[in-house]
Amino acid sequence: MSAPTIPISNPQSQPQSQPPIATPALRVFLSRLSSSIRQGFSQRRPWSELIDRTALIRPDSVSDAVSRIRRNITYFKVNYITLLGFVLALSLLSHPFSLVVLLVLLGGWIFLYLFRPSDQPLVILGRTFSDRETLGILVVLTVVVVFLTSVGSLLISALMIGLAIVCAHGAFRVPEDLFLDDQEPVNSGFLSFLGGAASSAAAAAAPAVASRV
């Protein structure tokens, strides 16, 4: 009489549950930033209203000009931010060296500190750098690039030109035919759109920064 066969389970034949692949922090950051920017640009006003030449009239006084600027900034805030970005882009494209330097600096912050895995030390030329050393080097490079080179003056000049264009248009654009949405507060700031995008981006980058503290 043969002994009963004992079933032997093969552990390799059983399906092994694998942990879900975590979304990289950089991908989450870019996704949130992109959705925030799209949501902000959905509030853009028609450009035909912005360039309506019949609504451009010289203000009667300085107070009238200031009042117009405030109302126009509230109404055309996304258009004005787009205009500032366009002026800044033209300035950087006209100075390719400054554009390359800023891109390298931004890439250094993103790939060497913000979204680099904390368990992978930074090794350059055989030397290992800690997170504090990496942060210190990036801060020093940022200060040097922004304040001690022509890049900083280029950015400031471009922003000043853009703000001058915005203020000039806001002072001459008669806002009587502009009606704000009821749900949008009249005193909403000029940088509220940027603030929303920045807060969303900061929320996405916070876990990566907090892991290094």
C-alpha positions in Angstrom: 0.0 0.0 0.0 1.5 3.2 -1.1 1.8 6.2 1.2 -0.5 9.1 0.4 1.1 11.8 -1.5 1.6 15.0 0.5 1.0 18.1 -1.6 4.0 20.3 -1.7 3.4 24.0 -2.4 5.9 25.7 -4.6 6.5 29.2 -3.2 7.8 30.4 -6.6 4.6 29.4 -8.3 2.4 31.5 -6.0 1.9 35.1 -7.2 3.7 37.5 -5.1 2.1 40.8 -4.4 4.3 43.7 -5.3 4.0 47.1 -3.6 2.6 49.7 -5.8 5.1 51.9 -7.6 5.3 55.2 -5.9 4.9 58.3 -8.1 8.1 60.3 -8.1 8.0 63.5 -6.2 9.1 65.5 -9.3 6.2 64.1 -11.3 3.7 65.0 -8.5 5.2 68.5 -8.3 5.0 69.1 -12.1 1.5 67.7 -12.2 0.2 69.9 -9.4 2.0 73.0 -10.9 0.6 72.3 -14.3 -3.0 71.9 -13.1 -2.7 75.1 -11.0 -1.4 77.0 -14.0 -4.2 75.7 -16.2 -6.8 76.6 -13.6 -5.3 80.1 -13.4 -5.2 80.6 -17.1 -8.9 79.6 -17.3 -9.6 83.0 -15.6 -7.9 84.9 -18.5 -9.9 87.7 -20.0 -10.3 88.1 -23.8 -7.3 89.8 -25.3 -9.7 91.9 -27.4 -10.8 93.7 -24.2 -7.2 94.3 -23.3 -6.2 95.9 -26.6 -9.5 97.8 -27.2 -8.2 101.1 -28.5 -11.5 102.9 -28.0 -11.2 102.4 -24.2 -7.8 104.1 -24.0 -8.3 107.6 -22.6 -5.9 109.8 -20.7 -6.7 109.9 -17.0 -7.8 113.2 -15.5 -5.6 113.0 -12.4 -3.1 110.9 -10.6 -5.8 109.5 -8.3 -7.9 108.6 -11.3 -4.9 106.8 -12.8 -4.3 104.9 -9.6 -7.9 103.9 -9.4 -7.9 102.6 -13.0 -4.7 100.6 -12.4 -6.2 98.9 -9.3 -9.4 97.9 -11.2 -7.6 96.9 -14.3 -5.1 94.8 -12.4 -7.9 93.0 -10.7 -9.7 92.3 -13.9 -6.8 91.6 -16.2 -4.5 90.0 -13.6 -3.9 86.8 -15.6 -3.4 88.7 -18.8 -0.9 91.0 -17.1 1.0 88.1 -15.6 1.2 86.6 -19.1 2.5 89.8 -20.5 5.2 90.0 -17.7 6.2 86.4 -18.6 6.4 87.3 -22.3 8.7 90.2 -21.6 10.8 88.1 -19.3 11.0 85.4 -21.9 12.1 87.8 -24.6 14.8 89.2 -22.4 16.1 85.8 -21.6 16.0 84.7 -25.2 17.9 87.8 -26.3 20.6 86.8 -23.8 21.1 83.0 -24.3 24.0 82.8 -21.7 21.7 84.1 -18.9 19.0 81.7 -19.9 21.4 78.7 -19.8 22.8 79.8 -16.4 19.2 80.0 -15.0 18.3 76.6 -16.4 21.4 75.0 -15.0 20.7 76.6 -11.6 17.1 75.5 -11.6 18.1 72.0 -12.6 20.7 71.9 -9.8 18.0 72.7 -7.2 15.6 70.2 -8.6 17.8 67.2 -9.3 20.6 67.7 -6.7 18.5 68.7 -3.6 14.7 69.0 -3.8 13.8 65.7 -5.5 17.0 63.7 -5.0 16.3 60.6 -2.9 17.4 61.2 0.7 19.0 57.7 0.9 21.3 58.4 -2.1 24.2 60.7 -1.2 25.5 63.2 -3.7 28.9 62.0 -5.0 31.0 64.3 -7.2 34.5 63.4 -8.3 34.7 60.7 -5.6 33.6 63.0 -2.8 30.4 62.5 -0.9 28.4 65.7 0.0 25.8 65.8 2.8 22.5 67.5 2.4 23.7 70.5 4.3 26.7 70.9 2.2 24.6 70.5 -1.0 22.2 73.1 0.3 25.0 75.5 1.2 26.6 75.2 -2.2 23.3 75.8 -4.0 22.5 78.8 -1.9 25.9 80.3 -2.5 25.6 79.7 -6.3 22.1 81.2 -6.3 23.3 84.4 -4.6 26.3 84.7 -6.9 24.2 84.2 -10.0 21.4 86.5 -9.0 23.3 89.3 -7.3 26.8 89.2 -8.6 26.3 88.6 -12.4 24.4 90.2 -15.2 21.6 87.6 -14.8 20.1 89.5 -11.8 20.2 92.9 -13.5 18.6 91.3 -16.6 15.7 89.9 -14.6 15.2 93.1 -12.7 15.2 95.1 -15.9 12.8 92.8 -17.6 10.4 93.0 -14.6 10.6 96.8 -14.5 9.8 97.0 -18.2 6.9 94.7 -17.8 5.5 96.5 -14.8 5.9 99.8 -16.6 3.8 98.5 -19.6 1.2 97.1 -17.2 0.9 100.4 -15.2 0.8 102.4 -18.4 -2.0 100.3 -19.8 -3.9 100.2 -16.5 -3.7 104.0 -16.2 -5.1 104.7 -19.7 -7.6 101.8 -19.9 -11.1 103.0 -18.9 -12.5 100.3 -16.6 -16.2 101.4 -16.7 -17.1 98.7 -19.1 -15.4 96.0 -17.1 -17.5 93.9 -14.7 -16.0 91.6 -12.2 -17.6 88.2 -11.5 -19.8 88.2 -8.4 -17.8 85.5 -6.8 -14.5 87.2 -7.3 -13.6 89.8 -4.7 -12.8 93.2 -6.1 -9.7 93.6 -3.9 -8.1 90.4 -5.1 -4.4 91.0 -5.4 -2.4 91.2 -8.5 -0.3 88.2 -7.5 -3.2 86.0 -6.4 -2.8 83.8 -9.4 0.9 83.4 -8.8 0.1 82.8 -5.1 -2.2 79.9 -5.9 0.3 78.3 -8.2 3.1 78.8 -5.7 1.1 77.4 -2.8 0.2 74.3 -4.8 3.8 73.9 -5.9 5.0 74.3 -2.3 2.5 71.7 -1.1 3.9 69.3 -3.7 7.5 70.0 -2.8 7.0 70.0 1.0 7.4 66.2 1.5 10.7 66.2 -0.4 12.1 69.1 1.6 10.7 67.8 4.9 12.5 64.5 4.5 15.8 66.3 4.6 15.2 68.4 7.7 
